[in-house]
Amino acid sequence: MKYIKSIFLIIIFLLVNAPVFSIEDIKEGDILTLDECIELAIKNNPNVQISKNNVKLQESKIGQAKSDYFPSIGASGGYTGNSALNNTGLTSNYDYYYTAGVSLRQLIFNFGKTNTYIKMHKFNKIASQFDLDYIILKTAYDVKNAYYSVLASRAKVDVAKSNLEINERQYAQIKAFFEEGLKSRIDFVNAEVNLSNSKIELIAAETDYENTLVKLNNAMYIAYAPVYSIKNTETFNLAKDWTDVKFLNIGDYKKLEEEINSKDIEPLNYTTPKLSSSVEKTDILEDYVFKPFGLTFEEALDSAKEKRPDFKSYLAAKEAMEEALKYAKREYLPEISINAGYTWRESDAPTTNGFNYGATLDVSSVNFLKTKHKIDEANTQLDTAIENINLIEKNIFFEVQDAYINMVQLEKQIPLYKNRVYQALENFELADGRYGAGLSNFIELQDARNQYLNSQQEYIQTIYNYNIAKAKLEVAMGETQ
């Protein structure tokens, strides 16, 4: 029964402490938010667990340092025998005895060395905790970067699909005109070429989109995942509220190649020619509205100094170095302790036993030259910690400044790029009408189409750049989410 109980306890322990495999965190058909993806990444990131272990190590060192305040208990026992030989080589005398004893030693005072040692490790623990927070901060940024890349790539796929539809409509239109003898064959051939190019561009956009999905899974440290979806964010809202995420098995290169090459584009069937612009009233980010960041540069900088975990880690490291310097200087000083014990001895003579107690002033042997160099080392480490703080203060200023300026500039550019999309659309509609009426050539029409296509892609790219600049600013400010 004891054996069965032990096995049961071992199984429970293994289940509780077993590593969680990320595939269980996402179910088929789940729709994840950005915050949920960040939580998954933090949970799955091995570097986060390593940092947590470093915190535990520092906790253990604090416990070891505190142990000097607890008594030391010892025990001993032995057997001793003595014999003496006479002139004839025979044993003339034999003596033996058994001994046993216990002892207890308690440190009373060591001029603050133990307290300083404890404080040093406490500050090291604080620093390691902030190091953990910084790993979490960087993990969140990596997920945001990958997440926004998926949304941007998805939007560009929609633009490529829209461009394909434009070219299909133009192809149907020009084919009808060519068959009626209203347009030249070169226009018809160019329409065919544009249609083929738009199909290629769509495949390239879908391939890029799938690559961003792989990067998102990598950012969340997910080796394999079912088909799931991600939601739009407040600052990156697509026409749809969510976008599909399909994982490609990148280990199976043959299957990957088949999946990419199998993306055949079915042409639309038209019974009558239509103007291409008639399908272009659904902009990818037509209803896109973003809120300005809302903080001044000075407020963002103050937030960074208050929240940046790496800055706080350096501050704690400096405090630890100060305590280390105090400890090195106090190595010259003695320790005062009390001790007590009990001994027992049995031999041919009457058995003896008794208690002993006393106090000790312990002045350990000191290598003054070595101790001096230890103090010099501690001073140097403290100076380095101070310079690290000066360095990170400057880096924080430049990081916040750079991210803030980029974000503000992009905030100003977004409305301009949006207006350019509408302007390019209007120009394309006019060019399309002029071409249909025979008032312009095919080159003018395609220039207008390319301007509209490029303006949409640049608009999406600007939205993406804004989100990345905002994410960089959040990292610079120490904001995880």
N, C-alpha and C positions, 0 to 999 in steps of 0.2 A: 504493500500500500504506500509506503514511504517512497519507493522507487517511482511509482506511477505519479504521485503528487509532484515529485521533483521534475519529471519529464513535462508534466502539465505546466509548471511554473516557467520552465525554460521556453516552452512554445509561446506562452503569453508574452514573455520578455522579448522574444524575437519578433513577434507580430507588432508589438508596440514600438520597437526601435528599428524596424525594418525601413529602408529608404523608400520613399514614395515615388513610384514611376509615373511620369508626367502624363502618360496616355490616359490614366484614370481621371485626370482633372478636366478633360474636355470630352463631352459626349456628342454623338452624331446629331447635327442640327442645332447645336448651341449657337446663340448670338452673343458674342462677348463685347463688353465695353473696353475702352482703353484702360480704365482702372483695373478691371478684372485681368487683362493681359499683363499689366504690371505686377499684380499680386502673384500670378502664376510664375512670372519670371523670377521674382524674389524668392518664391518657394523652391524653385528648381535650380537656381544658380548655385553651383558648388562653391564659388568664391564667397557667397553669403554665409554658407555653413562653415567654411574655413575661418572667416572672421568671427563667427559666433564661438568657434572653438578657441580662438585666441583670447576672447573675453573670458572664457572659462579657465584658461591657463593663468590669466592674471588673477582671477579669483582664488585659484589654488595657491599662488604665490603669496597673496595676502594672508591666507590661512596659515601658510608655513611661517610667515613673519610673526604672526600673532602667537604662534606656539611657544615663543620664548617666554611668554607670560605664564605659561603652565608649567607645573613641576615636572622634573625628570625623575623617573623611577628606574632603579636598577636592582638586579639580583645576581648573586654569585654563589657558587658552591664548589667544593673540591676535596681532594684526598691527597695527603702528603705522607710519605714514609721515609724514615732515615735508618740507616744501619751503619755500624762501626765494626771494623775488623781488628783482631788482636795480632800479636807477632806471629802466631801460628797460621794466620790466614782464616781463622774461624770467626764467625760473627759473635761478637761479645755483647752487643747492645742493639736493640731494635726499637724504634719509636715510630708511631704513626698517629695521625689524627684526621678527623673529618671536620670540614668547616662549611658554614652556610651563612648567608646574610642578605639583607635587603637595605636599600638606601634611597633617600629622597633628597633632591636638590631643587631649590626654588630661587630664581633670580629676584632680587629685591630692587636693585637700582643699577643702571649702566649709563647714566648721564644722557638719557634720551636716545641712545643708539637704536633700540628696538622700535620706539615710536617713530623715529625718522625713517627707518626701514619700511615700516608699515605704510606710512604716508606715501613714500616713493612708489610702492606697488599699487596703492590706491589710485594715484594719478596715472600710472601706466594703464590701469584698468579703464579709467575714464577715457584715456586716449584711444585704447583699443575699441571701446564702444563707439566713439565718434568715427573711427576707421570703418566700422561696420556700417554706420549710417551713410558714410560716403560711398561705399560699395553699393548700397541700396539706391542712392541718388543716381549713380552712374548707370545702374541697371535700368532704372526707370527711364533715363534719357535714351538708352539704346532701344528700348521697346517703343518709345514715342517716335523715334526716328524711323524704325521699321514700319510702325503702324501707319504713319502719315505717308510713307512710301507706297504702301498698299493702296490707300485711298487715292493718291495721285495717279498711280498706274491704272487703277480701275477707271478713273475719270478719263484718262487718255485712251483707254480701250473704247469707251463710249464715243469719244471724239472720232476715233478711227472708224468705228462702225457708222457713225453719221457721215463721215467723208466717203465711205464706201457706198452708202445709200445715195449720196449726191452724184457720185460717178455713175452709178447704175441708172439713175434717172437721166443724167446727161447722155449716157450711152443710148438709152432707149429713145430719147428725144432726137439726137443727131442721126441715129440709124433711120428713124422715120423720115427725117428731112432729107437724108442722103438718098433713100429709096424713091423719094418724090422728086429728086433732082434739085433740091433747094440748097444743099450743102455739098462741099467738095469731099472727095475721098480722103484727103489728108486730115480733114476734121474728124472724119469717122475713124480713121486709124489712130489718131491721137486720143480719141475718146476710149478706144480699146486699150491703148497703152496705159492711160490714166486709171482705167478700171482694174487692170492687172496690178498696177503699182499700189493702188489702195488696198487690194487684197493682201499683198505682201506686207504693207505697213500695218494692217490689222493683225496679221500673224505675229509680226515683230512686237507689237504693243501687247498682245496676249502673252507672248513668251516673257517679256519684261515683267508683266504683272505676276506671272507664276514665279519668277525669280524673287520678286519682293515678298511673296508668300513664304518661300523657303527661308528668307532672311528674317521674317517675323517669327517663324517657328524657332529658328536658331536663337533669336533674341530672348525667347521664352525658355530656351534650353529643352525643347521638345524634340525628341528624336523622330517620333511618328505621331500622327494625329489623324482623327477622322475629319470628314468634311464639316466645317463649321463656318460661322459668319462673324463679321465684326461690324459694329455700329459706327455711324458717323460721329464726329465730335462737334462741339459747338462752333469751333473755328474751321471745320472742314466738312460741311454738310453737302453731300451729293444730292442728285435728284431723288435717288432711292435712299431709304433710311439705313440700309445696310448693304454690304457687299459680300458675295460668296468668297470663301477661302477654301481652295482645294489643294491638298498636299500632293506633290509629285514625289514618287519614290525615286530619289536621286541616286540610289544605289543600283537600280536596274536601268542601265543606260539604254538598252534596247527598247524597253517599255517607254522610257522617257522620250526617246526619239519618235516612237510610234505615236505617242500622245500629241507631240508638237506637230508632227506632219499630218495628223488626221484632222486638223482644224480646217476642213473645207468650208468655204463660204458659199452658201446657196444664193444665187442671183435672184432678185425680185422680178416678178413677171408683170409687165404693164401691157395693157391692151391699147392704151392711147398715150402719146407722149405728154409729160407734165413738166412744168418748170421745176428745176431742182430746188429752188428756194422754198417751195411749198412745204418741204419737210423740215425746214430749219428753224422752227419756232420753239424747239425744246432745248434750251441751253443747259449745259451740264451743271452749272452753278448759278442758274438764273436767280434763285431766291437766296443766294449766299449773302449773309449779313454777319459781320464780325464786330465785336465790341472792342474798342481801344483798350489797351492794357490797364490804364487807370492809375499808374504810379509814375511819379517823376523819377528822374535819374537818381537824385539824392535819396529818395525813399527806397528805391531798389537797392542802392549801395548800402544803406543802413540795414536793410533786411538781410543782405548777404553777410555782413559782419556779425549779425545776430544769429543767423541760422546755419551758416556754412559749417558742416561737420568737420571738414579737414582743417579749417581755421581753429575750431575748438580743440581738435586733436593736438595741434601744435602748441596751443596754450597749456593744455594738460601735460604735454611732454616737457615743456619748460618748467612747470611746477615739480615734475618728477626729477628733473635734473638738479633743481635747487635742493631737494631733499637728499639726492645722491651726494651732492657736495657736502652737506652737513654731516652725512654719515661718514664720508671719507675723513673729515676733520676730526671726528670723535673716536677714530680708531686708536688714538693715543691714550684714551681714558680707560680707567679700570672698571671692573664689575664687582658689585657686592651681592653676595648670595648667602643663603643659609642652607644647612644640610642636616640631615638626621638619618640614623640607621640602626639596625639591629643585627648582631652577630651571634653565632652559635658555634661552639667547638666541642668535639668529643674525641677523647683519646684514652690511654691507660690512666692518665691522671683524671681527676674529677672533671666532669663536664662543666664547661663555662659558657655563659651567655650574658649579653648586656646591651643596653642602648647607648648610642653616642649622638652628640649633636654639637653644632657650632656654627660660626659665621666665617665667611671667607672674603678677603679682599684680593681679587684676582687681577694681577697686572700681567697680561700676556706679553710674551716677548714681542717686541716691536722692531721692525726693520724701518728705521726712520727715513732712509732714502727711498725705499719702495713706497712707503706711505705718502711721502712728499709727491712722488710722481703720480700716485693715485689721485691726490688732490688736484694736481695740474690737469690730469685727464678729465676729472669732473668739471673743473672750470672751463675747459675747452668745450666739453659737451654742452654746458650751459650757454656758452657764447654762441655755439652753433644753433641751439634751440631758439635763441633770441633772434639770430639772423634769419632763421627759417620763418619766424613770425613776420619779420619785416618784409621778407620776400613774398609770402603768401598774401599779405595785405596789399602789396603793389599788384600782384597778379589778379587778385579779386577785383581791384579797381579797373584794371584793363579789360578783364573778362566781362564784367558788367557793362562797362562803357561800350565795348565792341558789340555785344549782343543787343544792348538797348538801342544803339544807333541803327543797327541793321533792321531791328524789328520796327522801329518808328518809320524808317524810310520805306519799308515794305507796306506798312499800314497806309502810307500816303500813295503808294503805287497801285494798290489793289483797285481802288475805284477808277483809276485811269485806265488800267488794263481792262476792266469790265466795260467801260465806255468804248474802248477800242474794239472789243468784240462786237458790240452793237453797231458801231460805225462800219466795221468790216462786213457785217451781215448785210447792212443796207447797201453798201457798195456792191456786194456780190449779187444782191437781188436786182439792182439796177443794171449791172453788167449782163445778168442772165436775161433780163427783159430786152436789152438792146441787142443781144446776140440773137434772140428768138425773132426779133423784128428785122434782122439783117442790117442793123446799124453799127455793129462792131464785129471784130474777128474772134476766132477761137482763143488766140493767145491772150487777149484782154480778159476774156471770161475766165481762163485758167489762172491768170494772175490774181484776179479777184477771189477766186476759190482758194488759192494758196494763202492769200492774206487772211482770209477768214479762218482757215484751218490753223495757221500759225498763231493767230491772235488767241484762239481758244486754248491751244497748248501752252502758250506763254502765260495766259491767265491762270491756268491750273498750276503751272510751275511756280508762279508768284505766290499762290495760295500755299503751296507746299513749302516754299522758302520761308514764308511768314511763320508757319507753324514750327518749322525747325528753329528759326531765330527765337521764337517765343520759348521753345523748349530749352534752348541753350541759355537764355536769360534765366529761366526757372532753375536750371542747374547752377548757374553762377550765383543765384540768390539762395541756394540751398533748399529749394522747393521740390519735394518728391512728386507731388501730384497737383 
